[in-house]
């Protein structure tokens, strides 16, 4: 088991954009066996074997080889390599295909990374195809290998564990978003909310909405599997999928409640910024009105005419200064009382 985990981790750390991450055969009473692509078909000749194949951004040639080894119709190739943008369930000839969104958080990053996971579930094989940034299934494999009962229960039960593992990631993402919303609300209460905070809040709201929209159909996907009459999906697995449908429904309810708080925080932030802009506009208008009085008086007596009223007044200069001071002071007091300054 350690060699298998080391192989998968090494593949992820290399940052390979495409390829086979792991292909493992599980037989009750025997240790897991790592397979090459051309050994998959031979491994499935043993009726007690269960094969789990993990792929990350596979090329068409590799995907074709894997499907050929599994004796799966190449008509499924388009479903695995095509559009994986939204959660869905596809019932194929002898298999089912489940497409779900993935979300991962890297250390030091405040934004999530979105990806897609396609699970091709057959009677004795399971193919997981990951696209985009997503967490590998090393920990899940290790947990299932310690509890071999779930592995030997069938590929449908392994698929249940994969979906349940994804739901755990959604719950963790909810908690992260909840912490960010709480931090934003504290900034609002302390009065430290600024334009940069609004930009961060907008990005967070967009990421939150993207995840919320993506997970909403998952409950229906699980419910459809629970109602599915297929040979390779046992009654016990269908019952577990029905439980997953209830769980994702509760998670979706959590996201609905947090969406209201996020909406309020965003609208409150916009109102605060608008109030700040209005306050700035009032101050500018007030000072412009105050400055306009000395400007008008100085401009009037600065005109180049010979006959201007009070132009020969002995104390005209001091009178003009006094007039400016009284007028400016009066306007300043008025604006101050009106809380424009």
C-alpha positions, 0 to 999 in steps of 0.5 A, spaced: 500 500 500 505 504 501 508 503 494 502 505 491 501 511 495 508 514 494 507 513 486 500 517 486 503 522 491 509 523 486 505 523 480 501 529 483 507 533 485 511 532 478 505 536 476 503 532 470 498 535 466 495 528 463 496 521 465 495 515 469 495 516 476 494 509 479 491 503 477 490 498 482 487 491 483 484 489 489 482 481 491 480 479 497 485 476 502 491 479 497 495 485 497 493 491 492 497 490 486 499 496 481 497 495 474 500 498 468 495 500 462 496 493 458 495 489 464 488 491 466 484 487 462 488 480 464 486 483 471 479 483 470 479 475 468 479 474 475 472 474 477 474 476 484 478 482 482 476 489 483 480 495 479 480 502 480 483 506 475 485 514 477 486 518 471 488 526 471 487 530 464 488 524 460 489 524 453 484 521 448 489 515 446 490 513 453 483 514 455 482 509 448 487 504 451 483 504 458 476 503 455 479 497 450 482 494 456 475 494 460 471 492 454 467 498 454 464 501 448 468 507 445 462 511 445 463 512 452 469 516 450 466 522 448 462 522 455 469 522 459 473 527 454 467 532 453 463 537 457 464 536 464 461 543 466 455 541 470 453 535 474 450 529 471 448 522 471 449 518 464 446 511 464 451 508 458 450 501 455 453 497 461 456 502 466 454 509 469 457 515 468 457 520 474 460 527 473 461 532 479 464 538 481 471 538 485 473 544 490 480 544 493 484 550 497 491 551 497 495 553 502 496 561 502 491 562 497 484 565 500 480 563 493 478 556 492 480 552 485 475 548 481 475 542 478 471 536 475 471 529 477 468 523 472 466 517 475 465 511 470 462 505 474 462 498 472 460 491 475 468 490 477 471 496 475 471 504 477 475 509 473 475 516 476 477 522 471 479 528 474 480 535 470 482 542 473 485 543 480 483 537 485 485 533 491 488 526 489 484 520 492 490 518 496 487 519 503 481 516 500 484 510 497 488 509 504 482 509 508 478 504 503 484 499 503 484 499 511 477 497 511 477 492 505 469 491 506 467 497 502 472 495 497 470 488 496 462 490 497 463 493 490 465 498 485 458 502 486 460 502 494 466 505 492 463 510 488 458 512 494 465 513 498 468 518 493 461 522 492 461 522 500 468 524 500 466 530 495 461 532 500 466 533 505 470 538 501 463 542 500 462 542 507 469 544 508 468 550 503 462 552 506 466 553 513 471 557 509 466 561 506 463 562 513 469 564 516 470 569 510 463 572 511 464 573 519 471 577 518 467 581 513 461 583 518 467 584 523 470 589 518 463 592 517 462 593 524 469 596 526 468 601 520 474 598 517 471 596 510 474 600 504 474 599 497 479 593 497 474 590 502 469 591 497 473 588 491 475 582 496 467 581 497 465 581 490 470 576 488 468 571 494 461 572 492 463 570 485 466 564 487 461 562 492 455 563 487 459 558 482 460 553 487 453 554 490 450 553 483 455 547 481 452 543 487 445 544 487 444 539 482 448 533 485 442 532 490 438 530 484 444 526 481 444 522 487 437 521 487 437 518 480 442 513 482 438 511 488 432 510 483 436 506 478 435 499 476 441 497 474 445 490 475 452 493 477 448 498 482 446 494 488 440 495 492 444 497 498 448 502 494 442 505 492 440 506 499 446 509 500 446 514 494 439 516 497 442 518 504 447 522 500 441 525 496 439 527 503 446 530 505 447 534 499 440 537 500 442 539 507 449 542 505 445 546 499 440 549 505 447 551 509 449 554 502 442 558 501 443 561 508 450 563 508 448 566 501 443 571 504 448 573 509 453 574 503 448 578 500 447 582 506 454 584 507 455 585 499 449 590 499 452 593 506 459 594 503 456 598 497 452 602 501 457 604 506 462 606 499 456 610 496 455 614 503 463 615 503 462 618 496 456 622 498 460 625 504 466 626 499 462 630 494 458 634 500 465 636 503 468 638 496 461 642 494 462 646 501 469 648 500 467 650 493 462 654 495 466 657 501 472 659 496 467 662 491 466 668 495 473 671 495 474 669 488 468 673 486 470 679 490 477 679 488 475 678 481 470 683 481 475 688 484 480 686 479 477 688 473 481 693 469 475 699 469 476 706 471 469 707 475 468 701 480 463 702 486 468 704 492 474 703 488 476 710 491 474 708 498 480 709 503 478 703 507 475 699 501 481 694 502 480 692 509 472 692 508 473 687 502 477 682 507 472 683 512 467 681 508 470 675 505 472 673 512 465 674 515 461 671 508 466 665 508 465 664 516 458 664 515 458 659 510 463 654 514 458 655 520 452 653 516 455 647 512 458 645 519 451 645 522 448 641 516 454 636 517 457 637 510 464 639 513 
